[in-house]
Amino acid sequence: MQRSTLLEYKNYRYFKIASLLMIAAVMAYLFDQPATGAYGGSWLGYLFGILSALIVIALILYGVRKRLTPMRTEQRNLLDASSPQQDIPDRRKREANWLRHHGATLHGWLSAHTYLGVALIVLATLHTGFEFGWNIHTLAYALMMVVIISGFYGIYAYLRFPRLMTANMRGSDTFDTLLLEIDDLDKQASVKSLQFSDDICAIVRKARQETLIGGNFFRQLTAYQRNCPTARAVQQLQVLGKSLEYDQLKSFDDLYSVMAHKESLVRRARLDVMYRARLGFWLYLHAPLSIAFLTALIVHIVAIFFYW
Amino acid sequence: MIRCLFIQISRNQSGQPVRKELLITGETIQIGRAAGCKILLLDHRVNLHHAVIRQTDEGKLFIKAEEDADITINDSSGLSAELSPKTHVLVGPYELIAETPMDDYDLVLSVEMVHPLPDDHEYISAKQAPVTLSEAGLSKRKLTLWLAGAIALVFLILPMIPTLSPTLPKWAANSQASLKKSWQLGEMSRGHHLISAKCDVCHQKPFEAVPDKACENCHKTVAKHIKDKALHANVFKDMRCGECHHEHRGEIRGGTLDAQCVICHAEIKKKNEKTKLENIRDFSKDHPAFSLTFETGHKDSDVVRIPQSDKTKLVEKSGLKFSHKVHLDKEGVSSPEGDTVLECRDCHQLDAAGARFRPISMEKNCQQSGCHALNFKPPVLKRQIPHSSEQKLMAVLREYYAATAISKVVTGEKPPCGAGVGFGKNQLERALDCANHNAYANAEILFKPNSGCGECHEITSVADDKEVPWKVTPVTITSHWLRNSHFTHAKHSTAKCTDCHDKTRSEKSSDVAIPAIEKCRECHVGNKQVKNRINSGCDNCHSFHNENTHPSLAAGQ
């Protein structure tokens, strides 16, 4: 059976909880007519603020939980070392069961993390009472929104890219085997190119030496190398092949098919880099900004009560 | 003809050189990877025809690069060189070394592949560009530390320094005070802009709400809401000023919101059973009828409040007889200058604050144009009886007629007396009698119910006063009908007077023409916004701290 996505976890358990929370909050906001006008300091405003802060703690704890998991598994393994008769799969199963029974799988945490993040938009916005300004309080709110919006992208990435990555790798390949294959094709092409003119040899050499997979931030994200030497080599070989003599054609076809194969492998390797970059780059915003937001949130709370 | 001993060097598994010798002869010796080359170097880094070795007439040997090919001679690039012994030439990845000629060879040339292509995976990975974001130089940890650190420093630590260390130099304290502004929830209310950088004027202790004492340090004369101190304390208990006055939320009606009032006034009868006030939530919905304040005397306490719903009691007892209908007649009212059309503002003039009207006076409003002159009977040229108390009026009459009688005595004429007057012992006594008689006769005319003073005033007879046996009822014109509000006429100047005060048909001064609440509601609504209506909260008309009246009211007095 296919495992449910993080959005569908436990029959949408956290979706339901978050929805109820949001509906209740909006209803309370609409029905409450505080004497002071809606703002963070009315009793409902404080309630929204406290709830939002608790949700923020829960959301941050997901990050902690995610990073602690390997450590916990190691500790568990150490503890279990005293009972060596248990084989490893058994132990893992037991651990997974324990976590599942306690509702604490990372998958479950992520599902809760996602939906509570959405609920936080509503609760925190109602907490502001729609009063914004150039101050630390609105800065905290803005940081929170950037973190949550980057999280939306993260959900999109998690749901989309792993599937594309698997399809791109066609089941069995890995990035490293792709690189080895490419290198092997490079060698083959070099040998096959020796009998041809310097032009063809130079094209093949350039394709071997200057083709880049990956690169800086933008190259990784776009899977693009300007004037990719391999792609150009394939194009140029098509042209140069036309002027060859008949007895060279068979060898040339060999060379051409090697280069064309290489080009497809290079494209797949670049796509793999791209998918991994697109899967991961948002975390370079999400994680640091979440801590920046937490800091701003602490300043917000201190500032409010310092000058009550 | 060149005779060349070509020595091909390769390496065995232990790295030791293995030499393979070959004799090459020819006019020239081609080097490259083309099939026809005498020295065949099979590597894609070598051109088809890479270089050629030639012999000069003198027997010297030279190596020369072919067109488009690069060679390196003794570690520097060049195009040709003499192949003297120990000359190193790099052709692609191969190193050619001219060795010392021996036997009958013109040239001994060794060749070794010195730059083989690596084929291990680590090398392949190493020559790759970064393939992960962290390899490309991104770091979550660094960004986290920088962002969180900067926020904590700029928005928490620096703003708190003046509090933790009060002895900072002024410039440092000022710069940090401006950082502390980032803590403010919103713009300061207008009145407090002056102290917006001096947080501790109000926030006296960290983590403690602003005490009322801090407000009272400056606002020394602000009145309480309820005059009765015990009741005030009972109603407001430990409620702080700051609970209504939100000073960091810009201009929300001077820092307060109307709905604050409704907290108590929605169920005021529950809060205080003895109260005469009605429960009220909104001006549009349940504001009771206005109560009009009738002045019954000249002291502040001489007032009676009557709700407008009690219509039979809405009668003003001013002691005057005045017809607005006559004075506002469209044909005009007769005056010494002919018929004059009067407007409301001819008599009712706004006070300096534009809130209410200056008091009406006989001299300024009724006699200025020559109307309502108080003449002697019969009239005396250039003399008028003053508009004052009965006694003063009587005295003026007596003085005038006495003076007239005495002047007649002096000139030997008979004082102008009626029959049967003036039987005194001597001329002076008779003149005095005559004067008193004339004064009294004149006063009788003036104090008649419907002429002279009686034309405007209510007059009663006083039997036991033989000197001045008439009494003019004291005039009490109500100057402020809605004492618990601060209505401003100037703000309603776009409306005509008669839109609200229908006095054009009023014949009696007892008619009251203060508009009822329904009139206000034609334009004003309560807290809830309604299209084409003016949103009006409690404090549009009322003041919370209303023991002291609104400045506009004070100006009208």
Chai-1 contact restraints between the chains, C-beta under 6 A:
chainA,res_idxA,chainB,res_idxB,connection_type,confidence,min_distance_angstrom,max_distance_angstrom,comment,restraint_id
A,A35,B,A259,contact,1.0,0.0,6.0,A-B,restraint_1
A,A35,B,Q260,contact,1.0,0.0,6.0,A-B,restraint_2
A,A35,B,I263,contact,1.0,0.0,6.0,A-B,restraint_3
A,T36,B,L257,contact,1.0,0.0,6.0,A-B,restraint_4
A,G37,B,L257,contact,1.0,0.0,6.0,A-B,restraint_5
A,G133,B,G186,contact,1.0,0.0,6.0,A-B,restraint_6
A,N135,B,S182,contact,1.0,0.0,6.0,A-B,restraint_7
A,N135,B,Q184,contact,1.0,0.0,6.0,A-B,restraint_8
A,I136,B,F155,contact,1.0,0.0,6.0,A-B,restraint_9
A,I136,B,S182,contact,1.0,0.0,6.0,A-B,restraint_10
A,L179,B,I124,contact,1.0,0.0,6.0,A-B,restraint_11
A,D183,B,I124,contact,1.0,0.0,6.0,A-B,restraint_12
A,S190,B,H44,contact,1.0,0.0,6.0,A-B,restraint_13
A,S193,B,H44,contact,1.0,0.0,6.0,A-B,restraint_14
A,L194,B,R33,contact,1.0,0.0,6.0,A-B,restraint_15
A,L194,B,L42,contact,1.0,0.0,6.0,A-B,restraint_16
A,L194,B,H44,contact,1.0,0.0,6.0,A-B,restraint_17
A,D198,B,N47,contact,1.0,0.0,6.0,A-B,restraint_18
A,D198,B,L48,contact,1.0,0.0,6.0,A-B,restraint_19
A,C201,B,H44,contact,1.0,0.0,6.0,A-B,restraint_20
A,R205,B,H44,contact,1.0,0.0,6.0,A-B,restraint_21
A,L212,B,A129,contact,1.0,0.0,6.0,A-B,restraint_22
A,I213,B,Q128,contact,1.0,0.0,6.0,A-B,restraint_23
A,G214,B,A129,contact,1.0,0.0,6.0,A-B,restraint_24
A,G214,B,P130,contact,1.0,0.0,6.0,A-B,restraint_25
A,G214,B,V131,contact,1.0,0.0,6.0,A-B,restraint_26
A,G215,B,A129,contact,1.0,0.0,6.0,A-B,restraint_27
A,N216,B,A136,contact,1.0,0.0,6.0,A-B,restraint_28
A,F217,B,A136,contact,1.0,0.0,6.0,A-B,restraint_29
A,V273,B,V131,contact,1.0,0.0,6.0,A-B,restraint_30
A,A277,B,L133,contact,1.0,0.0,6.0,A-B,restraint_31
A,G280,B,L133,contact,1.0,0.0,6.0,A-B,restraint_32
A,F281,B,L133,contact,1.0,0.0,6.0,A-B,restraint_33
A,Y284,B,L138,contact,1.0,0.0,6.0,A-B,restraint_34
A,Y284,B,K140,contact,1.0,0.0,6.0,A-B,restraint_35
A,A287,B,K140,contact,1.0,0.0,6.0,A-B,restraint_36
A,P288,B,K140,contact,1.0,0.0,6.0,A-B,restraint_37
A,P288,B,L143,contact,1.0,0.0,6.0,A-B,restraint_38
A,P288,B,T144,contact,1.0,0.0,6.0,A-B,restraint_39
A,P288,B,L147,contact,1.0,0.0,6.0,A-B,restraint_40
A,I291,B,T144,contact,1.0,0.0,6.0,A-B,restraint_41
A,I291,B,A148,contact,1.0,0.0,6.0,A-B,restraint_42
A,A292,B,L147,contact,1.0,0.0,6.0,A-B,restraint_43
A,A292,B,A148,contact,1.0,0.0,6.0,A-B,restraint_44
A,A292,B,I151,contact,1.0,0.0,6.0,A-B,restraint_45
A,T295,B,A148,contact,1.0,0.0,6.0,A-B,restraint_46
A,T295,B,I151,contact,1.0,0.0,6.0,A-B,restraint_47
A,T295,B,A152,contact,1.0,0.0,6.0,A-B,restraint_48
A,A296,B,I151,contact,1.0,0.0,6.0,A-B,restraint_49
A,V299,B,F155,contact,1.0,0.0,6.0,A-B,restraint_50
A,V299,B,L156,contact,1.0,0.0,6.0,A-B,restraint_51
A,A303,B,W183,contact,1.0,0.0,6.0,A-B,restraint_52
A,F305,B,F207,contact,1.0,0.0,6.0,A-B,restraint_53
A,F306,B,P206,contact,1.0,0.0,6.0,A-B,restraint_54
A,Y307,B,C199,contact,1.0,0.0,6.0,A-B,restraint_55
A,Y307,B,H203,contact,1.0,0.0,6.0,A-B,restraint_56
A,W308,B,A209,contact,1.0,0.0,6.0,A-B,restraint_57
